Amino acid sequence: MGRDVAGALNGEGSGLVLDAPIPSTFEIGRGAVLLIRGSIASSSALRPRRWVVELDGERQSFDGGTSRALFLPVRVDRARAGTRARLRVIAQHRGGETVVVDQPIAFTEHARRPERIDTPIAICLATYNPDPTLLARQLESIRAQTRRDFTCLIHDDGSRLERWAAIEELARADERFRVFRAEHNRGFYRNFEAALALVPPSTPYVALADQDDVWYPDKLAACIERLDASPDTQLVYSDMRLVRGDGSVLAPSYWTARRNNFTNLDTLLFVNTVTGAASVFRGSLLDVALPFPPEQGRTFHDHWLACAAFVAGGLAYLDRPLYDYTQHESNVIGASELRPFTLAGALGRHAVNVVEMFVKPPQIFRNARAMLEFYELSYRRTALIAATLALRCPTLSAEARRSFALFDDRLRRAFDLMLRRHLGVIRRGDSTAMIEFKMGMGLLLAHLR
């Protein structure tokens, strides 16, 4: 064995720099991925062929590649909840093995902290420095619901004190509204996770809400009626109007150009079509959904919930607007401009890319960097979703197993994504902006670099 630095926490003294310390306690719920990220210092001689993560002797191996970046998605089965283990990160190289991390870690169930509520509907509304006028309008539209048997859990992500005071003041008028505040801003993904953790396990229905939209009076009633009509369906979402902050209409439907999708798991993994604020789902889905997977790149709560609901039983869609989706410059994400590709359109796009590379040779390197970015951010983010759901839903359908296999980081998956899955998207007319092809190309380049 090579130089062994057992006992060195978080790579200290080994040339390994972690993006964040490995936690001493890790919540896994029904299974989770512990993501270890970092890099090898340029001055370090440590360049492993493979990385091994060991939990009390049980090993998981990862390709070391040629990059100095470290990305180790460690799968932790639900059977480890309530146990402690010795976690070691080992670099395997020509000279043997080097232990770069050696520390104890405790695995726990997800620490849900439910509120005591006696209504069948929980609305989880996430806020961050909301415009008081728009928030007041949103809360009034929730109060006007024909289904009045709800509790609205408002979770704030560390807004400025004057905005937090406005939130408290607006919620005070109705006892069905309860407010909670995080001390530090963690982003909308973790803010929604914190809001959902407040929902009691016995709550039948959960709705998501943004801070600046306007719900139609029957939004809750219509979505719940659709859920009740299909016992297997886990999540229902609706269409929406796109409006400006002043209420003027930009588009009568979200689907003016982009194609909706709630029946194909491949496409849903590539590109989400389920907007959180349009959704109502079964409270039991939170057993699968919590805790959320690690963040990688731009990570969205509604994409994760949609994938979890699809695998757990399925999605349904209400083909009419049930709220106004406000578009303005501070949107976390606004309306999508993705359009479906025809076969001719896709071939034309590929031809343009090839011609550009011959006419402008530097374009080859720009394209390569862009494809590698799709691998690092989009492919790996989706791989974390797939790995987490595979742990939490052991009785996966054959479709889910095939779709999740695309993200096991093997070289042959690159050709599957660029050929068969790419053609499948084109044949169905789905709107993905060729992300599946870009993921596949990025995966190929990652293996070749």
N, C-alpha and C positions, 0 to 999 in steps of 0.2 A: 504494500500500500504506500502511496505517496504521502506527502506532508499532510498530517491529520491535525485539524484545529478544532477537534470536538470540544464543545463548550463555548466556542465563539458564537455569540448571538448575532443574528442578522448579517452574517458574512464579515463581521469585523475582523480586520487583519488578513483577509484572504483575497482582497482585490474585488470582491463582490459588493456592489452598492444596491441595496433594496430601495424601491420607491417608497415603501412604508414598512415599518416593523411587522414581523409576523405576530399576530395577536396571541396572547396567552390564553384567551377564551374565544371560542368560535361557535356561533349559533348555526345549527345545520337543519333544524326542522325535520322534514322527511328526506333529507339528503341535500348536500350543497357542494359547491366547488370553492375550495380555498385557493385563491389566486395569488401566486407569489411572483411579483414582477420586480425587475431591476436591471442592472447592467454590470458588465465587467469593466473595471477601470482600464483605460488605455495603457497604463504603465504595468498592468498585471500580466504575468506569464500564464495565468489560468485561462485556457481555451479548451473546454471539454468537448469530447465527441458526443457525450450524452450526459444528461442530468438525471439523477435518481432522487425521488422523494420517498423517504422511509418513515412509516408510522408503526412503531413497535415491531420492526422487522418486515412488515408488509410493504413491498416496493411498487412504485409506479415510475416508469421510465419515460423520458422525453428527449427528443432529438436536440443535440447541442447546436447543430448547424454551423454556419460560419459567422453569424452575427454575434456581436458582443451583448446583444439584448437578451434578457432573461424573461421567459414567459412560461410559467408552470401552473396549469390548471389542475389542481389536485382534487380528485373525486373523493368525497367523504360520505360513506353510506349512513343511512339513518340508524343502523345498528350501533353506531359509535356514540349516539346521544347519551349523555350521562357518564361518559368514560373520560379518562385521561390517557394520553399517549406521549411517547417520546418522538418528536419530529426531527428528522435529520435531512438536510439537503446535501447531496453528494455529487461532486463533479467527477465524472469518469474520463480519464485521458490516457495518453500513451504510457505515462509513468505509473498508473494505478488509479487510486481514488483519493480525492481530497474532500473531507467533510467541511463544508463552509457554514452550515447552520446546524446547531444541535441545541434543542430546547424542549421543555415540556409544553403541552397544549391540552386544554380541556375542551371537550365538545358538549354542547348543550342543545336542548330544544330551543326553538325560537321563542324569545321572551316577549310574547304578546302581552300587552298591558291594557286589556279591554275596559272600556267604560261600562258602567251599569246603565243600560238603556232598556226600555220596555216597549219599543216600537219594532215592527217587522222590517223597517227600512232604515238603513244607515246611509247617509250621504256624506262622502268624504270630499271636502273642499280644501284645496291647497292654496295658500296665499303667500305672496312676497311683494311687499311695497305696493299694494294695490291702489289704483285710482279710487278714492272713496266714492265718487259718483257712480262709476261703473260697478263697484262692488255692491253698493246700495241697490242698484237696479237688479243685479243678479240675485241678491238675497230676497228681494221682493218677489221676483219670479218664482223662487223656490217656495216662498210662503203661499203663493197663489196656486200651488199644485192641487189637483182634484184629490189626489191621495195625500191626506194630511197626516197620516200615521208614520212619520219619519222623525229621526233625530239627525241633525246636521252637525258633523264634527269638523270644525274649521281648524286646520293645522297650519300655523304660520312658520315660515322658514327664516326667522330672524330679521323681520322687517325693521326699518327705522322706527324709533319710539313713537313719533307722531302718527305714523301709519298704523302701528300696532294699537295705539289708543283709539284710532278711528274704527278699526276692526272690532275692538271690544264694545265700543259705543253702538255700532250698528247691530251687533249680535244681541245686545242686552234687551232689546225690545221683545224677544221671543224666547221662551224657555227651551224650545226645541233646538236652539243653536248653542253650541258649546265651543269654547275657544281654547286652543293650546298653542304654546309657542316654544320653538327651539331656540336655544341660546345663540347658536352659530348657524350661519347659512351653509347648507349642504347641497343645494340644488333641488330642482323639482322632482327628480327621480327618487331621492331619499325622503323628500318631504311627503310624497304620496305614500311611500312605504310606511312612514311613521303614522300617517293618518289611518291607513288600513289596519295597522297593529292595534288601534283603539277599538276596533269593531269586535263585539262579543262573538264567540264561535257559534252561538245559537241563532244569530241574526239571519233570517231567510234571504234578504235582498240587500245588495250594496250598489250604490250609484257613485260615480265620480263627477266632480264639478270643478270648472275653472272659475277664476275670480272675476271675469269680465264678460261672460256670456249672458244670454237671456233665454230661459227655458219657457216652452209653451206649457199651458196649464195641464195638459194630459201626458206630459213626457214620462213621468214615472208610471202612471196607470197603463199606458200603451205598452211600454217595455215589459212590465211585469205580467201583463196579460199574455204577451207573446212567450215569455218564459214559461208560464203556467201551462200553455198549450203544448209544450214539448218538454217532457220531463228530463230528457237526456241533455238538452241544450244548456250550456253553462253561462253563456253571455249573449246578450242582445244589444245591438247598436243600431242607430238610426241615421238617416240623412240629416242635413242641416242647411240652413241658409247662410251665406257669407255676407256679413254686413260691416260697415264702418262703425267707428266708435259712436257716431251720432245716430246710428240705427238705419241709415240709408243702405239699400240692398246692392251688393256687388254681384251676387249670383244667386239664383233661386235654389241651387243644389250644389253640393260638394262635388258631384260627379259630372261636371260639365265637359271634361276632357278625359280625365283619368278613369280607368275601369276599376270597379269595385271587385273585391275578392273576399269570400268567406268560406270557400269550399275546397281550396287547394292549399295544402300545408307548405309545399315547396315555395310557392309564390309569397305566402304569408311570412315565411322565414326570410326571404330575400328582402321584401319591402312590406311594411305594415300598411293596412288600409283601415284599421279600427281606431277611431279617435276616442280617447278616454272619456271626454265629456259627453260623448254620444252613447255611453255604455251603461247598462245595468247588468249585474251578474249575481249568481248565487253566492251567498255567504260562505258556503262550504268550499268554494273555489280557493279561499284564502288558505286552506290547509295545504294546497299545492303551491300557491303563489308566494307565501311568506316563509323565510325571508327572500328578498329579491336577489338575483344573481349579482356577481361583481360587475361594476361598470367597466366598459371598454369602449373608448371613443364616445360618440354621441349615443347615449343609452336612454331609452324611453320606457316609461312605466306601462303605457298602453300597448306597446309592442309585446312586452313580456306577458302581460295579462291576456292578450289575445292568443298568443301561442299556448299558454297554459290552459286556457279555456278550450281551445281547439282539441288539444290532446286529451283533456279530461272528459270531453263529451261532445263538444261542437259549438259552433257559432250560429246565430241567426241574425237576419237583417230586416229592419222595417224601412220600406221604401217610401218614406215621406219625412220631410223635415220636422224635427221635434224641438229644435232650439235654434237661436241665432248665434253663429260663431263669429265673434268680433275679431276683425283683422286690423292690426295697427303695428307700429314699428317695434313695440316691446313684446310682441308675441314670442314665446319660446320657439314655436314652430307654427307656421301659418298654413294656408291652403297649398296643396301640392300641385305642381304643373306637370307631373309625370304623364306622358301620353303613351298609348300602346304602340309597339313596333309591329309592322307587317314584315313578312319575309323580305320583300323588296327594300323596305326601309332599313332593316337590320343589315342586309348585304351592302346597301349603299353606305351606311355608317362605317362598316368594316373596310370598305374600299377606300373611303376618304382617309381613314387612319393609316392604311398602308401607303397611299400616295403621299401623305404628309411626311411620313418617315423617309421616303426617298427624296422628296423635294427639300425637306428641312431636316437633315440628319440629327441635329440636337433634339428634335421631337422624339426620337427613339428613347433618349434618356429621360425626358420629361414624362413620356408615357409609362416607362418602366417604374419611375418613382411613384406615379399616380396609382399604378396597379398594385405595387407593394403596399401603398397606404390602404387600399381596399382590403388587402389581406390582413394587415395589422389591425385595422379598426372594424370594418364590416364583417369580414369572415370570422375573425376571432370573437367578436361580440356575439355573433349568431352561434358559434360553437359553444359558448358559455351557456346560452339559452338551451341548446340541444342537450348538453351534458347534464344540466340541472334537472330538466324534465325527465330525462332517462333515469335519473336516480329516484325521482319522486313518483314516477308513474311506471312501475315495473311491468305492468300488463299493457305495453304499447301495441297499437295496431301495426299491421304490416306496413301501411303507408307511413306511419310515423317513424318506424325503424329505418325504412329506406331513406326518408328525408334527413333524419339525424345522421345517418352514415355519411352524408355529404360533408360533414364537418368534423371528421375524425383526423384531419390533417395529413392524410396519406396522399402521395403524389398522384395516384390514379384518379382521385376525386377532382383534380383540376380538369382533366379531360371530360369527366362526366358533367361538370358544371358548364364547361365551354361548348360542349356538343349537345348531348342528349337533353339536359335540363334547359339549356338556352333555346333549343328548337321547340321544346315543350311550351315554354313561355310565349314564344312567337306564335305557335299554333293556336294557343288559347286566346291570344290577343291581350295578354296581361300587361299591366303598366309597371315595369321594373327599371326602366332606363338602362337595360342590359347589365344590371348589377351582378346577376349570376355569372355572366361572362367575365366581368372585371374581377370578381372574387376568384374565379378559376384561374385566370391569368396571373393574378397576384400570388395564388398558392403555388403555381408552377415556378414563378420567378423566385419565390422564397426557398423552394427546394434546390434551385440551380445556383443561387448566389453563394 
